[in-house]
Amino acid sequence: MSDAIAATWQALEALPKRTLKDLFADKARLERWSGKLDLPGGAVRFDWSKTHLDADNAAAFLKLAEATGFVQKRGAMFAGEVINVTEGRAVEHTALRGVGRETSTEEAFALHLRMKSLVEAIHAGVLGEVKHLIHIGIGGSALGPALAIDALTRDGAMAQVHVVSNIDGCALEAACKACDPATTLIAVASKTFTTTETMTNAHSALDWLEANGVADPYGRVVALTAYPDKAVEWGVDETRVLPFSESVGGRYSLWSSIGFPIALALGWEEFAQFLDGAAAMDRHFLETQGLDNLPLRAAFGDLYYSRLRGCQTRACFAYDERLRLLPSYLQQLEMESNGKRVKADGSPVDGPTAPITWGGVGTDAQHAVFQLLHQGTNLVPVDFIAAIAPGDDLDPAHHKSLLANCFAQGAALMAGKEAKDPARAYPGDRPSATILCEELNPATLGALIAFHEHRTFANAVLMEINAFDQFGVELGKEIAKAIDAGGTTFDASTEALLREAGIK
């Protein structure tokens, strides 16, 4: 840690910790810490006024951003420079949305045209009648498509998509039972086209097609990969191989050909709107300075709670059934990116990094976990996400009550309540932020996801870590392969479990 960075953290730790009630004595607080961003899909309000950010700690965080080279590192990412230092790679998911190095955006445009042609050919019946797609992937290759499809196809899809990620055969079996093999395509999404879980499921899906009378199972497969030669070698015709760049990480890949199931389900026009919304957030993040930069401001709040208030978790509650998968998506994005023990230079970190991300859907979560948030001993910063326009055609009372509950929870966490009976008292002074969309559509969903991507990157820069490698997922995979290969001896507990399960 440089002297400047250490001094900034010391200054932050020395600042007084004021209550939210005291902070709201400033009549200009709401205007200063809450604002709208106009996006292609409609305006989105980002309200961070109910957090403990104030002028003093924000000024110190801005000095931290300067000391850690935030502006330079942000520019390096968009310029396509190598910022994933442990793997020697550029990080170019923004180029997939048209914002980044010119050669990379041109390549992304060409690959999108290839995907668009295939999507439109399928919709035109070139591959016969297609009613279903079984999308097989894992991690980012599954979580992103699942989120977008669940959020955006509630009014009907051009093809029903079933996302399968778990190697547990129950997952694939359930998807197969929901499909007619004669009208089903299989998408195999794997960056390397060697991922054990994905390829095992892919082989079983082909077996299912063949067993049910499909004469050419490989002719029903679309491959989504950074290694197209491996897909062709596996048996997929090159006309149905959709490549993407190796510089795109799995959890940032739904903008690439990994988004094929989204485009197939929505149609290309709406997938393009999805990209446009994310691009608008890219431009905001790249061009906006200081506290007006919304993802950077959010990162300041994240670090305030994890490093200065000892919060080990952060919760996200979507008050919209269409966003029920968002907390799971954010878990991977944030915890795989920033769950690190060492800095980008290999030295140990100086404090906590990523908090544990968790959450749920309102109002269900109110009857499950909000007891702890209001009266428990853990301080948990909360994000609320909602949309003003309802996603249903029922009595407006449904949506009015949903939003009332969302806003009430934030107010209650902040205000608390005194009572003579301690069991009925609420301490209050508990932080929350609210993201309120005019409506949820492809463009606003794209912007929301891009906001969290950039928030995660900003956190990483301020903590001096590399957000773009994920070696922590490898060790368990290596041991699993060793178990499959046999001949390796493990600890007594593992050996006993293997024997009892009949694996040894």
C-alpha positions as CSV (number, residue, x, y, z in Angstrom):
1,M,0.0,0.0,0.0
2,S,1.4,3.4,-1.0
3,D,1.8,6.1,1.6
4,A,-1.0,8.1,-0.1
5,I,-3.4,5.2,0.0
6,A,-2.6,4.4,3.6
7,A,-3.0,8.0,4.6
8,T,-6.4,8.2,2.9
9,W,-7.7,5.1,4.8
10,Q,-6.4,6.5,8.0
11,A,-8.2,9.7,7.3
12,L,-11.4,7.8,6.6
13,E,-11.1,5.8,9.8
14,A,-10.7,9.0,11.8
15,L,-13.8,10.7,10.5
16,P,-16.8,10.8,12.9
17,K,-19.6,8.3,12.1
18,R,-22.8,10.4,12.0
19,T,-26.3,9.0,12.1
20,L,-28.7,9.1,9.2
21,K,-31.0,11.3,11.2
22,D,-28.3,13.8,11.7
23,L,-27.3,13.6,8.0
24,F,-30.9,14.3,6.9
25,A,-30.8,17.6,8.9
26,D,-29.2,18.9,5.8
27,K,-32.1,20.0,3.6
28,A,-30.1,19.5,0.5
29,R,-29.1,15.9,1.2
30,L,-31.7,14.3,-1.0
31,E,-30.8,16.5,-4.0
32,R,-27.1,15.8,-3.4
33,W,-27.3,12.1,-3.0
34,S,-30.2,11.1,-5.3
35,G,-30.6,11.8,-9.0
36,K,-32.0,10.5,-12.2
37,L,-30.1,9.2,-15.2
38,D,-31.9,9.4,-18.5
39,L,-31.4,6.1,-20.4
40,P,-32.8,4.7,-23.7
41,G,-35.4,2.7,-21.8
42,G,-36.5,5.5,-19.6
43,A,-35.1,7.4,-16.6
44,V,-33.7,5.5,-13.6
45,R,-33.3,7.1,-10.1
46,F,-30.3,6.2,-8.0
47,D,-31.0,7.2,-4.4
48,W,-28.0,6.9,-2.1
49,S,-29.3,9.4,0.4
50,K,-30.2,6.8,3.1
51,T,-26.5,5.7,3.3
52,H,-23.9,7.2,5.6
53,L,-22.0,8.8,2.8
54,D,-21.5,12.5,3.5
55,A,-19.3,15.4,2.2
56,D,-16.4,14.5,4.4
57,N,-16.0,10.8,3.7
58,A,-16.9,11.3,0.1
59,A,-14.0,13.8,-0.2
60,A,-11.7,11.2,1.3
61,F,-13.0,8.5,-1.1
62,L,-12.3,10.8,-4.0
63,K,-8.7,11.1,-2.8
64,L,-8.6,7.3,-2.6
65,A,-9.7,7.1,-6.2
66,E,-7.0,9.5,-7.2
67,A,-4.3,7.6,-5.2
68,T,-5.3,4.2,-6.7
69,G,-5.4,5.6,-10.2
70,F,-9.1,5.0,-10.8
71,V,-9.3,7.4,-13.8
72,Q,-6.3,5.8,-15.5
73,K,-7.4,2.3,-14.9
74,R,-10.9,3.0,-16.1
75,G,-9.4,4.5,-19.3
76,A,-7.1,1.5,-19.7
77,M,-10.1,-0.9,-19.5
78,F,-12.1,0.9,-22.2
79,A,-8.9,1.3,-24.3
80,G,-8.5,-2.5,-24.4
81,E,-5.2,-2.5,-22.5
82,V,-4.1,-5.5,-20.5
83,I,-5.7,-5.0,-17.1
84,N,-6.3,-8.6,-16.1
85,V,-2.6,-8.8,-15.2
86,T,-2.6,-12.4,-13.8
87,E,-3.9,-13.8,-17.1
88,G,-2.3,-11.2,-19.4
89,R,-5.6,-10.2,-21.0
90,A,-7.6,-7.1,-21.9
91,V,-11.1,-6.8,-20.5
92,E,-13.5,-5.9,-23.3
93,H,-17.1,-6.7,-22.4
94,T,-18.0,-3.0,-23.0
95,A,-16.8,-3.3,-26.6
96,L,-19.6,-5.8,-27.1
97,R,-21.9,-2.9,-26.5
98,G,-20.0,-0.6,-28.9
99,V,-18.0,1.3,-26.3
100,G,-14.3,0.6,-26.3
101,R,-11.3,0.1,-28.6
102,E,-12.2,0.6,-32.2
103,T,-10.9,-2.7,-33.5
104,S,-12.7,-4.5,-30.7
105,T,-16.0,-2.8,-31.3
106,E,-15.7,-3.6,-35.0
107,E,-15.0,-7.2,-34.3
108,A,-18.0,-7.3,-31.8
109,F,-20.3,-5.8,-34.4
110,A,-19.3,-8.4,-37.0
111,L,-19.9,-11.2,-34.5
112,H,-23.2,-9.7,-33.6
113,L,-24.2,-9.7,-37.3
114,R,-23.3,-13.3,-37.5
115,M,-25.5,-14.1,-34.5
116,K,-28.3,-11.9,-35.8
117,S,-28.3,-13.8,-39.1
118,L,-28.6,-17.1,-37.4
119,V,-31.4,-15.9,-35.0
120,E,-33.4,-14.5,-38.0
121,A,-32.8,-17.7,-40.0
122,I,-34.2,-19.8,-37.1
123,H,-37.2,-17.5,-36.8
124,A,-37.7,-17.8,-40.5
125,G,-37.9,-21.6,-40.2
126,V,-34.6,-22.5,-41.9
127,L,-33.9,-25.1,-39.2
128,G,-37.5,-26.2,-39.2
129,E,-40.1,-25.5,-36.5
130,V,-38.3,-24.4,-33.3
131,K,-40.5,-24.1,-30.2
132,H,-37.9,-24.7,-27.5
133,L,-34.2,-24.1,-26.8
134,I,-32.3,-26.0,-24.1
135,H,-29.4,-23.7,-23.2
136,I,-26.6,-25.6,-21.5
137,G,-23.9,-23.6,-19.7
138,I,-22.7,-22.9,-16.2
139,G,-21.7,-19.8,-14.2
140,G,-21.9,-16.6,-16.3
141,S,-22.8,-18.7,-19.3
142,A,-26.1,-19.6,-17.6
143,L,-26.8,-16.9,-15.0
144,G,-26.9,-14.0,-17.4
145,P,-29.2,-15.6,-20.0
146,A,-31.5,-16.9,-17.2
147,L,-31.8,-13.5,-15.6
148,A,-32.6,-11.7,-18.9
149,I,-35.0,-14.3,-20.2
150,D,-36.9,-14.6,-17.0
151,A,-37.1,-10.8,-16.7
152,L,-38.1,-9.9,-20.3
153,T,-40.2,-12.8,-21.6
154,R,-43.1,-12.8,-19.2
155,D,-45.4,-11.6,-22.0
156,G,-44.4,-14.4,-24.3
157,A,-41.2,-15.6,-26.1
158,M,-40.5,-16.4,-29.7
159,A,-39.0,-19.6,-28.4
160,Q,-39.2,-21.1,-24.9
161,V,-35.7,-21.2,-23.3
162,H,-34.8,-23.7,-20.6
163,V,-31.4,-22.9,-19.0
164,V,-29.6,-25.9,-17.6
165,S,-26.4,-25.4,-15.6
166,N,-26.2,-28.0,-12.8
167,I,-24.5,-31.3,-13.6
168,D,-27.2,-32.9,-11.5
169,G,-29.2,-35.0,-14.0
170,C,-32.4,-33.8,-12.5
171,A,-31.9,-30.4,-14.0
172,L,-31.4,-31.6,-17.6
173,E,-34.1,-34.2,-17.2
174,A,-36.7,-31.6,-16.2
175,A,-35.8,-29.4,-19.2
176,C,-36.1,-32.4,-21.6
177,K,-39.5,-33.3,-20.2
178,A,-40.7,-29.8,-21.0
179,C,-39.7,-30.0,-24.6
180,D,-40.6,-31.8,-27.8
181,P,-37.4,-33.2,-29.2
182,A,-38.6,-32.6,-32.8
183,T,-38.9,-28.9,-32.2
184,T,-36.0,-28.3,-29.8
185,L,-32.6,-26.8,-30.4
186,I,-29.6,-27.3,-28.0
187,A,-27.2,-24.3,-27.3
188,V,-23.9,-25.4,-25.8
189,A,-22.3,-22.4,-24.1
190,S,-18.7,-22.9,-23.0
191,K,-15.8,-20.5,-23.5
192,T,-13.2,-23.3,-23.8
193,F,-15.7,-26.0,-25.0
194,T,-14.2,-28.2,-22.4
195,T,-16.1,-27.3,-19.2
196,T,-16.9,-30.7,-17.5
197,E,-20.4,-29.9,-16.4
198,T,-21.5,-28.3,-19.7
199,M,-20.0,-31.0,-21.9
200,T,-21.5,-33.8,-19.8
201,N,-24.9,-32.2,-20.1
202,A,-24.4,-31.6,-23.8
203,H,-23.6,-35.3,-24.5
204,S,-26.7,-36.3,-22.5
205,A,-28.9,-33.9,-24.4
206,L,-27.7,-35.3,-27.7
207,D,-28.4,-38.8,-26.4
208,W,-32.0,-37.6,-25.6
209,L,-32.5,-36.3,-29.1
210,E,-31.2,-39.5,-30.7
211,A,-33.3,-41.7,-28.4
212,N,-36.4,-39.7,-29.4
213,G,-36.0,-40.1,-33.2
214,V,-34.0,-37.1,-34.2
215,A,-31.9,-38.4,-37.1
216,D,-29.1,-35.8,-36.8
217,P,-28.7,-34.6,-33.2
218,Y,-25.6,-32.5,-34.0
219,G,-27.7,-30.7,-36.6
220,R,-29.8,-29.3,-33.7
221,V,-26.8,-27.8,-31.8
222,V,-25.7,-24.2,-31.7
223,A,-22.2,-23.7,-30.1
224,L,-21.3,-20.5,-28.2
225,T,-17.6,-20.4,-27.6
226,A,-14.3,-18.5,-27.7
227,Y,-12.7,-21.6,-29.4
228,P,-14.8,-22.3,-32.5
229,D,-12.4,-24.9,-33.8
230,K,-13.1,-27.1,-30.8
231,A,-16.8,-26.8,-31.4
232,V,-16.4,-27.9,-35.0
233,E,-14.2,-30.8,-33.9
234,W,-16.9,-31.8,-31.4
235,G,-19.4,-32.1,-34.3
236,V,-21.1,-28.7,-34.7
237,D,-21.3,-27.3,-38.2
238,E,-19.4,-24.0,-38.5
239,T,-22.6,-22.2,-39.6
240,R,-24.0,-22.8,-36.2
241,V,-20.9,-21.8,-34.2
242,L,-21.1,-18.4,-32.7
243,P,-17.7,-17.2,-31.5
244,F,-16.8,-14.5,-28.9
245,S,-13.6,-13.0,-27.9
246,E,-11.3,-14.6,-25.4
247,S,-11.0,-11.2,-23.6
248,V,-14.6,-11.6,-22.4
249,G,-14.9,-13.3,-19.1
250,G,-17.8,-15.6,-18.3
251,R,-19.6,-13.4,-15.9
252,Y,-19.4,-10.5,-18.4
253,S,-20.4,-12.6,-21.4
254,L,-24.1,-12.3,-21.8
255,W,-23.5,-9.4,-24.3
256,S,-21.7,-11.7,-26.6
257,S,-22.9,-14.9,-28.4
258,I,-23.7,-16.2,-24.9
259,G,-26.7,-13.9,-25.3
260,F,-27.9,-16.0,-28.2
261,P,-30.8,-17.5,-26.2
262,I,-31.9,-14.0,-25.2
263,A,-32.0,-12.9,-28.8
264,L,-33.8,-16.0,-29.8
265,A,-36.4,-15.6,-27.2
266,L,-36.9,-11.8,-27.5
267,G,-36.0,-11.2,-31.2
268,W,-33.0,-9.2,-32.4
269,E,-34.6,-5.7,-32.1
270,E,-35.1,-6.1,-28.3
271,F,-31.7,-7.7,-27.8
272,A,-30.2,-4.6,-29.5
273,Q,-32.1,-2.5,-27.1
274,F,-30.6,-4.5,-24.3
275,L,-27.1,-3.7,-25.6
276,D,-28.0,0.0,-26.1
277,G,-29.1,0.4,-22.5
278,A,-25.8,-1.1,-21.3
279,A,-23.8,1.2,-23.7
280,A,-25.6,4.2,-22.2
281,M,-24.3,3.2,-18.8
282,D,-20.9,2.6,-20.2
283,R,-20.7,6.1,-21.5
284,H,-21.9,7.5,-18.2
285,F,-19.2,5.6,-16.3
286,L,-16.5,6.5,-18.7
287,E,-17.3,10.2,-19.2
288,T,-18.6,11.3,-15.8
289,Q,-16.3,12.5,-13.1
290,G,-16.3,12.4,-9.3
291,L,-19.4,11.9,-7.2
292,D,-21.7,12.3,-10.2
293,N,-20.4,9.0,-11.5
294,L,-23.1,6.6,-10.2
295,P,-21.2,3.3,-10.1
296,L,-18.2,5.0,-8.4
297,R,-20.5,6.6,-5.8
298,A,-22.0,3.2,-5.1
299,A,-18.5,1.7,-4.7
300,F,-17.7,4.4,-2.1
301,G,-20.8,3.3,-0.2
302,D,-19.8,-0.4,-0.5
303,L,-16.3,0.3,0.9
304,Y,-17.6,2.5,3.7
305,Y,-19.7,-0.3,5.0
306,S,-17.3,-3.2,4.5
307,R,-14.1,-1.5,5.6
308,L,-15.2,1.2,8.0
309,R,-18.3,-0.4,9.6
310,G,-17.3,-4.1,9.5
311,C,-20.3,-5.2,7.4
312,Q,-19.6,-8.7,6.0
313,T,-22.7,-8.9,3.8
314,R,-24.7,-6.7,1.4
315,A,-28.3,-7.5,0.5
316,C,-30.2,-6.8,-2.7
317,F,-34.0,-7.0,-2.8
318,A,-35.8,-6.7,-6.1
319,Y,-39.4,-5.5,-5.6
320,D,-40.3,-6.9,-8.9
321,E,-40.9,-10.6,-9.6
322,R,-39.3,-10.2,-13.0
323,L,-35.9,-9.5,-11.3
324,R,-36.1,-12.5,-8.9
325,L,-32.9,-13.9,-10.4
326,L,-30.9,-10.6,-10.0
327,P,-29.5,-11.4,-6.5
328,S,-28.1,-14.7,-7.8
329,Y,-26.6,-13.0,-10.8
330,L,-25.0,-10.4,-8.6
331,Q,-23.6,-13.0,-6.3
332,Q,-21.4,-14.4,-9.0
333,L,-20.6,-11.0,-10.5
334,E,-19.4,-9.5,-7.2
335,M,-18.1,-12.4,-5.2
336,E,-16.2,-14.1,-8.1
337,S,-14.8,-10.8,-9.2
338,N,-13.7,-9.3,-5.8
339,G,-13.5,-12.3,-3.5
340,K,-9.8,-12.1,-3.4
341,R,-7.0,-12.3,-0.7
342,V,-4.2,-10.6,-2.7
343,K,-3.9,-7.4,-4.7
344,A,-3.2,-7.2,-8.4
345,D,0.5,-7.1,-7.6
346,G,0.3,-10.3,-5.5
347,S,0.7,-8.7,-2.1
348,P,-1.8,-9.4,0.7
349,V,-4.9,-7.2,0.9
350,D,-5.0,-4.7,3.7
351,G,-8.6,-5.3,4.7
352,P,-11.8,-7.0,3.7
353,T,-12.7,-7.2,0.1
354,A,-16.0,-8.4,-1.4
355,P,-18.8,-8.7,1.2
356,I,-21.2,-11.7,0.9
357,T,-23.9,-10.7,-1.6
358,W,-27.3,-12.1,-0.9
359,G,-30.9,-11.1,-1.3
360,G,-34.4,-12.0,-2.5
361,V,-37.7,-10.7,-3.8
362,G,-40.0,-8.3,-2.1
363,T,-42.5,-8.8,-0.5
364,D,-41.6,-12.4,0.1
365,A,-38.4,-11.5,1.8
366,Q,-40.1,-9.3,4.3
367,H,-41.7,-12.4,5.8
368,A,-38.4,-14.3,5.9
369,V,-35.2,-12.3,6.5
370,F,-36.2,-8.7,7.3
371,Q,-36.5,-9.5,11.0
372,L,-32.7,-9.7,11.1
373,L,-32.3,-6.6,9.0
374,H,-34.5,-4.5,11.4
375,Q,-33.7,-6.0,14.8
376,G,-30.8,-8.3,14.4
377,T,-27.2,-7.6,15.6
378,N,-25.7,-7.5,12.1
379,L,-25.5,-4.3,10.2
380,V,-26.5,-5.1,6.6
381,P,-26.5,-2.4,3.9
382,V,-29.5,-3.0,1.6
383,D,-30.2,-2.2,-2.0
384,F,-33.8,-2.0,-3.1
385,I,-34.7,-2.2,-6.9
386,A,-38.1,-1.5,-8.3
387,A,-40.0,-0.2,-11.3
388,I,-42.7,2.4,-11.4
389,A,-44.6,0.8,-14.2
390,P,-46.1,-2.6,-13.3
391,G,-45.3,-5.8,-15.2
392,D,-48.8,-7.1,-15.0
393,D,-52.3,-6.2,-16.1
394,L,-54.1,-6.9,-12.8
395,D,-55.7,-4.4,-10.5
396,P,-53.3,-1.5,-9.9
397,A,-53.6,-2.2,-6.2
398,H,-51.1,-5.0,-6.5
399,H,-48.3,-2.7,-7.8
400,K,-49.2,0.2,-5.5
401,S,-48.9,-2.1,-2.5
402,L,-45.6,-3.6,-3.8
403,L,-44.0,-0.2,-4.2
404,A,-45.4,1.1,-0.9
405,N,-43.8,-1.9,0.9
406,C,-40.5,-1.2,-0.9
407,F,-40.3,2.4,0.2
408,A,-41.6,1.6,3.6
409,Q,-38.8,-0.8,4.3
410,G,-36.2,1.7,3.5
411,A,-37.9,4.3,5.7
412,A,-38.3,1.9,8.6
413,L,-34.6,0.7,8.4
414,M,-33.5,4.3,8.6
415,A,-36.0,5.7,11.2
416,G,-36.4,2.8,13.6
417,K,-38.9,3.0,16.4
418,E,-38.7,3.5,20.2
419,A,-40.8,1.3,22.5
420,K,-40.9,0.5,26.2
421,D,-40.8,-3.2,25.4
422,P,-37.3,-3.9,24.0
423,A,-38.7,-6.7,21.9
424,R,-40.8,-4.1,20.0
425,A,-38.1,-1.5,19.6
426,Y,-36.2,-0.9,16.3
427,P,-32.8,0.7,16.5
428,G,-32.9,2.3,13.1
429,D,-30.0,4.1,11.5
430,R,-29.7,1.1,9.1
431,P,-28.7,2.0,5.6
432,S,-30.3,1.4,2.2
433,A,-30.1,2.6,-1.4
434,T,-32.9,2.5,-3.9
435,I,-32.8,2.1,-7.7
436,L,-36.1,3.1,-9.2
437,C,-36.7,2.5,-12.9
438,E,-39.6,4.2,-14.8
439,E,-40.2,0.8,-16.3
440,L,-38.4,-2.5,-16.7
441,N,-37.6,-3.2,-20.4
442,P,-34.5,-4.5,-22.3
443,A,-32.7,-1.2,-22.3
444,T,-33.2,-0.5,-18.5
445,L,-32.2,-4.1,-17.6
446,G,-29.1,-3.7,-19.7
447,A,-28.3,-0.5,-17.9
448,L,-28.9,-2.1,-14.5
449,I,-26.5,-4.9,-15.2
450,A,-23.8,-2.6,-16.7
451,F,-24.2,-0.4,-13.6
452,H,-23.3,-3.3,-11.3
453,E,-20.5,-4.4,-13.6
454,H,-18.9,-1.0,-13.3
455,R,-19.6,-0.8,-9.6
456,T,-17.8,-4.0,-9.1
457,F,-14.8,-2.8,-11.2
458,A,-14.7,0.5,-9.2
459,N,-14.6,-1.4,-6.0
460,A,-11.7,-3.5,-7.3
461,V,-9.7,-0.5,-8.3
462,L,-10.2,1.1,-4.9
463,M,-9.1,-2.1,-3.2
464,E,-6.2,-2.6,-5.6
465,I,-7.3,-6.0,-6.6
466,N,-7.8,-7.7,-10.0
467,A,-11.6,-8.2,-10.6
468,F,-11.1,-10.3,-13.7
469,D,-9.5,-13.6,-12.7
470,Q,-11.2,-16.4,-10.7
471,F,-8.6,-19.0,-9.7
472,G,-10.6,-19.7,-6.6
473,V,-13.0,-21.9,-8.5
474,E,-10.3,-24.2,-9.9
475,L,-9.0,-26.2,-6.9
476,G,-12.3,-28.0,-6.2
477,K,-12.5,-28.8,-9.9
478,E,-9.0,-30.3,-9.9
479,I,-9.8,-32.5,-6.9
480,A,-13.1,-33.6,-8.5
481,K,-11.1,-34.7,-11.6
482,A,-8.6,-36.5,-9.5
483,I,-11.5,-38.4,-7.9
484,D,-12.9,-39.3,-11.3
485,A,-9.4,-40.5,-12.4
486,G,-8.9,-42.6,-9.3
487,G,-5.7,-43.5,-7.6
488,T,-5.5,-40.4,-5.4
489,T,-5.8,-40.6,-1.6
490,F,-7.5,-37.9,0.3
491,D,-8.1,-37.1,4.0
492,A,-10.0,-39.6,6.1
493,S,-13.3,-37.8,6.0
494,T,-13.3,-37.5,2.2
495,E,-12.2,-41.1,1.8
496,A,-15.1,-42.3,4.0
497,L,-17.6,-40.2,2.1
498,L,-16.3,-41.6,-1.3
499,R,-16.7,-45.2,0.0
500,E,-20.1,-44.6,1.4
501,A,-21.3,-43.1,-1.9
502,G,-19.9,-46.0,-3.8
503,I,-17.4,-43.9,-5.7
504,K,-14.4,-45.8,-4.3
